[in-house]
Amino acid sequence: MNEIYDIAHQGNISTRQSYCKLKQPLRRTNSGQKSLSYLGPGEWNKLPNSIKQIANVNTFKHKVKEHFFNQMEIKDSLGY
C-alpha cells in the first residue's frame, strides 16, 4: 500500500486519531475527486483504529463491512 498512498506524518504528535492516516492526493477535477485513489484515503482515515490494526484479512473485511453498515443505519435513523 505504501507504493500507492503516502502516510500522513504528524511529527512528534501521537494521538489515537492520528494512527496510520493516509494523505489524500490533490485532484482538481470532479472526475478525479470520484476516483478510488482520492476517495480511498479519506475512507481509510474514517475507520476506527481498532479496525485498522486487524492483521487477519478476512476479519478485517468483515469488520469494515460491519462498520459501514452500522454507519448507514445511524445516518438512516437520523434522517440523512
N, C-alpha and C positions, 0 to 999 in steps of 0.2 A: 504494500500500500504506500510505502514511502516513495516509490518511484512516481506515483501519480499525484499525491497530495503532500503539502508541506505541513508540518506540525507547527502550530502557533506557540511560540515560546513566550512565557510570561516573566522572563528574567528570574529573579530570586523568589518571586511570589509563588506560593504553593497553597492553593485553596482547593476545596472539594470541587468547585465548579470549573477549575482550570485543568482538570485531569484529562490529558490526551485530547486536546482541542485541535481541530484542523483549520487551516486558513482557507477562507472562501476566495477563490480566484476572481479577479476583476473581469466582468463580462459587460460590455457596453450595449449589446443588442438584446431585444426581447427574446429572440430565439436562443441566444447564448445563456440567458438567465433561466431558461427552461431546461437546460442540459443537465445530465447527471453529474458532470464534473463541477457544476456550480451548485446544484441543489444537494448533492451528497454530503459535503462537509457541514452544511447547515443542519441537516437532519441528524448526522452523527453527533454534532455538538449538543443537540437537544436531548440525546439519550442520557439516562442516569448512569453514573459511574459504575454502579453495580452490574449493569448490563455490559458496559464496555470492557470490564475486567474478566468476563467469562471466557475460559480457554477452549471449551468444547464447542465446535461449530454448530452441531445440532441443537444444543441447549441455547446457544446464542440466538439462532434463528427463531426458536420457539419463544424466547423471552422478548425479542424485538417485535414479533407479531403480536404477542400478548400486550405489550406496551402500547403499540399503535391502536389496537382495538379498544383498549381502556381509554386512550386519549379521545378517540372518536365518540365513545359513549359519554364521556364528560362533556364534550362540546355539544352533543345531541341533547343532553339533559339541560344544558344552559340555553338552548335555542339558537345555536350558531349555525 
